[in-house]
Amino acid sequence: MEHVKTETIRPPYGVISILMIGAFIAFLNNTLLNIALPSIMADLEVDASTVQWLTTGFMLVNGVLIPTTAFLIQKYSVRGLFLAAMGLFTAGTILAGVAHVFPVLLAGRMTQAAGSAIMMPLLMNVMLVSFPIEKRGAAMGVFGLILMGAPAIGPTLSGWLIEHYDWRMLFHFVTPIAVVILLIGFFLLKDKKEKVDIHLDFVSVILTSVGFGGLLYGFSSAGKQGWDSPQVYLTILIGAISLLLSILRQLKQDKPMLNYKIFRYPMFALSSAISMVLTMAMFSGMLLLPIYVQTIRGISPIDAGLLMLPGAIVMAVMSPVTGKLFDKFGGKVLAITGLTITVITSYFFSRLSLETTYLQLIFLYTIRMFGMSMVMMPVSTNGLNQLPARFYPHGTAMNNTLQQVSGAIGTALLVTIMSNRAESKAKELGDAAMANLTEQPSQAALAEMKQQIMMSATLDGINFAFLISVFIAAVALILAFFMKRVQKADESREENPVGEKVVNKLVEN
């Protein structure tokens, strides 16, 4: 009877609305930066392997901090966590907006990441516990619509701002909005929180931070240092060992910081694997396409943003539709269909040329986003549905951690592949060009030849990185065939679930 009563209580729409607005602005700022990367590279005089740290560093901080959110959600109130998250995000935005050297800009981005690391798991946990399983797909669909609105306007807004202003305006534009949201949360969020006897294991925090941090730093450094560099393979090795020790420590604890026992639920484990692989493939389009259209094709930032607008709109519009389809048919059909589309469009992106038209790029990107809209939320929700309510904080924290880590590794891996391929291709083309010379060319002719070689080599590197993403997405497609629909979560209560008490208290208020 108690379970039925909990499910019929009206969800806290006010709390959810404030959390969604905060998450929206955090997500918007992340997509704003993609179009700006070439401008930042030119202004701060950094290469692609360095500038990608603005993306990788953001995800690294998320990957390190998100594992602690399961503890934070159980320990502190929604109000306290929201204000801390928005406060950090606002401070990071201000710092990045005044940056005139790359390290300061990176510090600002990583401070922003500390805020968003708390925001997303907090919102997802409140969503999970506020809606019964049969309505969760539609609720998550609306959640997706709100968050996908950011990518819909982000690239175009970014392109327009960069076209008319300095790239720092991206941060100046967000700052007053973030301040207003922070004030709204301060005055309107009033949820109460009972004291919870739970303590953070600092040894686990250190091991997890070194683990994820070492892996991400190692993969991210490979593009510039090379895979044979001690800086690369030693940090990856140290990270892997630390992460293994962290997992073993968590498994022995009664109240672990991040409960790895949730992987005993097969559909959750499968959904995590699919999400990780797809996230790696997804970042190929988000990172490589802006470099192609601006650096190689010379397309203006605003046109580059407009190129991505239809795809983002389709993804936003499809989100609530996909949520309703998930409630009706489950996630397997949606995942297989969406991943098939992703694999096919990724292959076409691996065949880009200097003659590929603007309309072809729009069409391919839009169809690719349409495919991905059918995968991410249904797969994630299907996995979380199998968990008992007491594991929701751990499930949402684990999902977000793995997506951030896989995204960072995918970004670093694809940039490394692109850079290495471009470098070897440039050497090959340069040797061939010098061998065919019959007389000493002028300095102007040499400069033009070098520019043509670098453009062709970079294009080849981008195409090869997209081709690798085809195989990555194909792995996710194969895994999707093993999905099964979860009818009902296991609501066993033998462990006195702390998270569930927190949820019920929130909903009652």
C-alpha positions in Angstrom: 0.0 0.0 0.0 2.8 2.3 0.8 4.4 1.8 -2.6 1.1 2.7 -4.4 0.7 5.8 -2.3 4.2 7.0 -3.2 3.5 6.6 -6.9 0.2 8.5 -6.9 1.7 11.6 -5.2 1.9 14.5 -7.6 5.5 15.0 -8.9 7.3 18.2 -7.7 7.0 20.1 -10.9 8.3 23.3 -9.4 11.6 21.7 -8.3 12.0 19.8 -11.6 11.4 23.1 -13.6 14.1 25.0 -11.7 16.6 22.0 -12.1 15.8 21.8 -15.8 16.5 25.5 -16.4 19.8 25.2 -14.6 20.7 22.0 -16.6 19.7 23.7 -19.8 22.0 26.7 -19.4 24.9 24.3 -18.4 24.3 22.2 -21.5 23.9 25.3 -23.7 27.3 26.5 -22.7 28.9 23.2 -23.7 27.4 23.2 -27.2 28.3 26.9 -27.6 32.0 26.1 -27.5 32.1 23.6 -30.4 31.8 26.1 -33.2 34.3 28.4 -31.3 37.2 25.9 -31.2 38.8 27.0 -34.5 38.6 30.7 -33.5 40.1 29.9 -30.1 42.9 27.9 -31.8 43.7 31.0 -34.0 43.4 33.6 -31.2 45.3 31.8 -28.4 47.7 30.1 -30.9 47.1 26.5 -29.9 46.7 23.3 -32.0 43.9 20.9 -32.2 45.4 18.5 -29.7 45.6 21.3 -27.2 42.3 23.0 -27.8 40.4 19.7 -27.5 41.3 19.9 -23.7 38.4 22.4 -23.5 36.2 19.5 -24.2 38.2 16.7 -22.7 39.1 18.7 -19.5 35.4 19.5 -19.0 34.6 15.8 -19.2 37.6 14.8 -17.1 36.3 16.9 -14.2 32.8 15.5 -14.7 34.2 11.9 -14.8 36.1 12.6 -11.5 33.3 14.4 -9.6 30.2 12.6 -10.8 31.0 9.4 -8.9 30.6 11.4 -5.7 27.1 12.6 -6.6 25.5 9.4 -5.4 26.8 10.3 -1.9 26.0 14.0 -2.3 22.4 13.3 -3.4 21.8 11.1 -0.3 23.6 13.4 2.1 22.5 16.9 1.1 19.3 18.6 0.0 18.3 19.3 -3.6 18.4 23.1 -2.8 21.9 22.9 -1.3 23.3 20.9 -4.2 21.6 23.1 -6.9 23.0 26.3 -5.3 26.5 24.8 -5.1 26.3 23.5 -8.7 25.1 26.8 -10.1 27.6 28.8 -8.0 30.5 26.8 -9.4 29.2 27.0 -12.9 28.7 30.8 -12.7 32.2 31.4 -11.3 33.7 29.3 -14.1 31.8 31.2 -16.7 33.1 34.5 -15.4 36.7 33.2 -15.3 36.5 31.9 -18.8 35.0 35.1 -20.1 38.1 37.1 -19.0 40.7 34.6 -20.1 43.5 35.9 -22.4 45.7 32.8 -22.2 44.7 29.2 -22.7 45.4 27.9 -19.1 43.0 30.5 -17.6 40.3 29.5 -20.2 40.8 25.8 -19.3 40.6 26.6 -15.6 37.3 28.4 -16.2 35.9 25.5 -18.2 36.9 23.0 -15.5 35.2 25.1 -12.8 32.1 25.1 -15.0 32.4 21.3 -15.2 32.5 21.0 -11.4 29.0 22.6 -11.3 27.5 20.6 -14.2 28.9 17.4 -12.7 26.4 17.8 -9.8 23.5 19.2 -11.9 22.8 16.4 -14.3 22.7 13.4 -11.9 20.7 15.5 -9.4 18.0 16.2 -12.1 17.9 12.7 -13.4 17.5 11.3 -9.9 14.6 13.6 -9.1 13.0 12.6 -12.4 13.4 8.9 -11.8 11.8 8.9 -8.4 9.0 11.4 -9.2 7.4 9.3 -11.9 6.2 5.7 -11.9 7.8 3.3 -14.4 4.9 3.3 -16.9 5.1 7.1 -17.2 8.9 7.4 -17.1 9.5 7.3 -20.8 7.2 10.2 -21.5 8.7 12.2 -18.6 12.2 11.5 -19.8 11.1 12.5 -23.2 10.1 16.0 -22.0 13.4 16.1 -20.1 15.1 15.3 -23.4 13.1 18.0 -25.2 14.3 20.7 -22.7 17.9 19.6 -22.8 18.0 19.1 -26.6 16.7 22.7 -27.0 20.2 23.8 -26.1 22.0 22.1 -29.0 19.2 23.4 -31.2 20.1 27.0 -30.6 23.7 26.6 -29.3 25.7 26.2 -32.6 23.7 28.9 -34.4 23.9 31.3 -31.5 27.6 30.6 -31.2 28.2 31.1 -34.9 26.4 34.5 -34.8 28.2 35.7 -31.7 31.6 34.7 -33.1 30.8 36.3 -36.5 30.1 39.7 -34.8 32.1 39.5 -31.5 35.1 37.9 -29.9 34.7 34.3 -28.8 34.7 35.5 -25.1 31.2 36.9 -25.7 30.0 33.3 -25.5 30.8 33.4 -21.8 29.7 37.0 -21.3 26.3 36.1 -22.8 25.8 33.2 -20.4 27.0 34.9 -17.2 23.9 37.1 -16.5 21.6 34.2 -17.3 23.5 31.9 -14.9 23.3 34.6 -12.1 19.5 35.0 -12.6 19.0 31.2 -12.4 21.2 31.0 -9.2 19.0 33.7 -7.6 15.8 32.0 -8.6 17.0 28.8 -7.0 18.1 30.6 -3.9 14.6 32.1 -3.3 12.3 29.5 -4.7 13.8 26.1 -3.8 12.7 25.3 -0.3 12.9 21.5 0.0 13.6 20.1 3.5 16.3 17.5 4.3 16.5 15.2 7.2 19.9 14.3 8.6 21.4 11.2 7.0 24.2 9.2 8.7 26.5 8.7 5.7 30.1 9.7 5.3 32.3 10.1 2.3 35.2 7.7 2.0 38.1 10.0 1.0 40.4 7.0 0.1 37.7 6.0 -2.5 37.6 9.6 -3.8 41.3 9.7 -4.3 41.5 6.3 -5.9 38.6 7.1 -8.2 40.0 10.6 -9.1 43.4 9.2 -9.9 41.8 6.3 -11.8 39.6 8.3 -14.1 42.0 11.2 -14.2 44.9 9.0 -15.2 43.0 7.3 -18.0 41.6 10.5 -19.4 44.9 12.4 -19.2 46.8 9.5 -20.9 44.3 9.2 -23.8 44.2 13.0 -24.2 47.9 13.4 -24.3 48.4 10.7 -26.9 47.5 13.1 -29.8 50.4 15.4 -29.0 52.9 13.1 -27.2 52.4 9.9 -29.2 51.4 6.5 -27.8 55.0 5.5 -27.1 55.5 8.4 -24.7 55.9 7.5 -21.0 53.6 10.4 -20.2 50.9 8.5 -22.1 51.3 4.9 -21.2 52.4 5.4 -17.6 49.4 7.6 -16.7 47.0 5.2 -18.4 48.6 2.3 -16.4 48.4 4.2 -13.1 44.8 5.2 -13.9 43.8 1.6 -14.6 45.4 0.2 -11.4 43.8 3.0 -9.3 40.4 2.4 -10.8 40.7 -1.3 -10.2 41.7 -0.7 -6.5 38.7 1.7 -6.2 36.3 -0.9 -7.5 37.6 -3.6 -5.2 37.3 -1.2 -2.3 33.7 -0.2 -3.1 32.6 -3.8 -3.4 33.8 -4.5 0.2 31.9 -1.5 1.7 28.4 -1.6 3.2 27.7 2.0 2.0 30.0 2.5 -1.0 30.6 5.9 -2.6 29.6 4.4 -6.0 27.9 1.0 -5.8 29.3 -1.2 -8.6 26.9 -4.0 -7.6 24.3 -2.4 -9.8 26.1 -4.0 -12.8 24.5 -7.3 -11.5 21.4 -6.1 -13.2 21.9 -7.2 -16.8 19.9 -4.6 -18.6 21.6 -1.8 -16.7 25.0 -3.2 -17.5 24.0 -3.5 -21.2 22.6 0.0 -21.4 25.8 1.4 -19.9 27.9 -0.4 -22.5 25.7 0.8 -25.4 25.7 4.4 -24.1 29.5 4.4 -23.7 30.2 3.1 -27.2 27.6 5.5 -28.8 29.0 8.5 -26.9 32.4 7.8 -28.3 31.0 7.7 -31.8 28.8 10.8 -31.3 31.7 13.0 -30.4 33.2 12.4 -33.9 30.5 14.5 -35.5 30.5 17.2 -32.7 34.2 17.7 -32.8 35.4 16.8 -36.4 32.6 18.5 -38.4 33.3 22.1 -37.2 37.0 21.6 -37.9 36.1 20.3 -41.4 33.6 23.1 -42.4 35.6 26.0 -41.0 39.3 25.0 -41.4 39.1 23.1 -44.7 36.1 24.5 -46.4 36.4 28.1 -45.1 32.7 28.2 -44.1 31.9 31.1 -41.7 31.1 30.3 -38.0 27.5 31.4 -38.4 27.0 29.1 -41.4 28.7 26.3 -39.6 26.2 26.8 -36.8 23.3 26.9 -39.1 24.5 23.7 -40.7 24.0 21.9 -37.3 20.7 23.6 -36.5 18.2 21.3 -38.4 19.8 18.2 -36.8 19.6 19.7 -33.3 16.0 20.7 -33.9 15.1 17.2 -35.1 16.8 15.7 -32.0 14.8 18.1 -29.7 11.5 17.4 -31.4 12.0 13.7 -31.5 12.8 13.5 -27.8 9.2 13.5 -26.4 8.1 11.4 -29.4 10.8 8.8 -28.6 9.7 8.9 -24.9 6.1 7.9 -25.8 7.3 5.2 -28.3 9.5 3.8 -25.5 6.6 3.5 -23.1 4.7 1.7 -25.9 7.3 -0.5 -27.6 10.3 -0.6 -25.3 13.9 0.5 -26.1 15.2 -2.4 -28.3 13.4 -1.5 -31.6 14.2 2.2 -31.1 17.9 1.4 -30.4 18.4 -0.9 -33.4 16.7 1.5 -35.8 18.6 4.6 -34.5 22.0 2.8 -34.4 21.5 1.5 -38.0 20.9 5.1 -39.1 24.0 6.3 -37.1 26.3 3.6 -38.7 25.1 4.4 -42.2 25.4 8.2 -41.9 28.8 7.9 -40.1 30.1 6.0 -43.2 29.0 8.7 -45.5 30.8 11.3 -43.3 34.0 9.2 -43.8 33.8 10.1 -47.5 33.9 13.9 -47.2 35.7 15.8 -50.0 36.3 19.4 -51.0 33.3 19.1 -53.3 30.8 17.9 -50.7 28.0 20.5 -50.8 26.6 22.5 -47.9 23.2 20.9 -48.4 24.6 17.4 -48.3 26.3 18.2 -45.0 23.1 19.5 -43.5 21.1 16.4 -44.7 23.7 13.9 -43.4 24.1 15.6 -40.0 20.3 15.9 -39.6 19.7 12.2 -40.4 22.5 11.3 -38.0 21.0 13.3 -35.2 17.6 11.7 -36.0 19.1 8.3 -35.5 20.9 9.2 -32.3 17.7 10.7 -30.8 16.2 7.2 -30.9 19.0 5.7 -28.9 20.4 7.7 -25.9 17.4 8.3 -23.7 15.5 5.0 -24.4 18.6 2.9 -23.7 19.5 4.8 -20.5 15.9 4.7 -19.2 15.5 1.0 -20.0 18.6 0.2 -17.9 17.7 2.4 -15.0 14.2 0.9 -14.9 15.6 -2.4 -13.8 17.2 -0.9 -10.7 15.5 -0.8 -7.3 14.7 2.8 -6.1 17.5 2.7 -3.5 20.0 2.4 -6.4 18.8 5.3 -8.4 21.5 7.8 -7.2 24.2 5.2 -7.9 22.7 4.4 -11.3 22.4 8.0 -12.5 25.9 8.7 -11.1 27.4 5.7 -12.9 25.6 6.4 -16.2 26.9 10.0 -16.2 30.4 9.0 -15.1 30.7 6.4 -17.8 29.3 8.7 -20.5 31.7 11.5 -19.5 34.7 9.1 -19.4 33.8 7.4 -22.7 33.2 10.8 -24.3 36.6 12.1 -23.2 38.3 8.9 -24.3 36.4 9.0 -27.6 37.3 12.6 -28.2 41.0 12.1 -27.4 41.1 8.9 -29.4 39.5 10.4 -32.5 41.6 13.5 -32.4 44.7 11.4 -32.0 43.7 9.2 -34.9 42.9 12.3 -37.0 46.2 14.1 -36.1 48.4 11.0 -36.6 46.7 10.1 -39.9 47.0 13.7 -41.1 50.7 13.9 -40.2 51.6 10.7 -42.0 49.5 11.7 -45.0 51.2 15.1 -45.1 54.6 13.5 -45.2 53.5 11.1 -47.9 52.1 14.0 -50.1 55.1 16.2 -49.4 57.6 13.5 -50.4 55.6 12.8 -53.6 55.3 16.6 -54.4 59.1 17.1 -54.0 59.9 14.1 -56.1 57.8 15.5 -59.0 59.4 18.9 -59.0 61.5 19.6 -62.1 62.8 23.0 -61.0 63.1 25.0 -57.8 59.7 26.7 -57.0 59.3 30.2 -55.7 58.6 30.9 -52.0 55.0 31.8 -52.9 54.6 28.5 -54.8 56.1 26.5 -52.0 53.8 28.2 -49.4 50.7 27.4 -51.6 51.9 23.8 -52.1 52.4 23.4 -48.4 48.9 24.8 -47.7 47.3 22.4 -50.2 49.2 19.4 -48.8 48.1 20.3 -45.2 44.5 20.8 -46.3 44.4 17.4 -48.1 46.1 15.7 -45.2 43.7 17.1 -42.6 40.7 16.1 -44.7 42.2 12.5 -45.0 42.7 12.5 -41.2 39.1 13.6 -40.6 37.7 11.0 -43.0 39.7 8.2 -41.3 38.5 9.3 -37.8 34.9 9.2 -39.1 35.6 5.7 -40.5 36.8 4.5 -37.1 33.5 5.9 -35.6 31.6 3.7 -38.0 33.1 0.6 -36.4 32.5 2.0 -32.9 28.8 2.7 -33.7 28.6 -0.8 -35.2 29.6 -2.3 -31.8 26.7 -0.5 -30.1 24.3 -1.8 -32.8 25.4 -5.4 -32.1 24.9 -4.9 -28.4 21.4 -3.4 -29.0 20.2 -6.8 -30.3 20.6 -8.2 -26.7 18.3 -5.6 -25.1 15.1 -6.8 -23.3 12.2 -4.7 -22.1 12.2 -4.2 -18.3 8.6 -4.5 -17.1 9.0 -3.6 -13.5 11.9 -2.6 -11.2 12.8 -4.7 -8.3 11.5 -2.8 -5.3 13.1 -5.0 -2.6 13.5 -3.0 0.6 15.8 -5.3 2.7 18.6 -2.7 2.9 16.6 0.2 4.4 17.1 2.4 1.3 18.4 5.9 2.3 17.9 7.3 -1.2 14.2 6.3 -1.2 13.5 8.1 2.0 15.1 11.2 0.6 13.0 11.0 -2.5 9.7 10.5 -0.6 10.5 13.5 1.6 11.2 15.6 -1.5 8.0 14.5 -3.2 5.9 15.2 0.0 7.2 18.7 0.0 
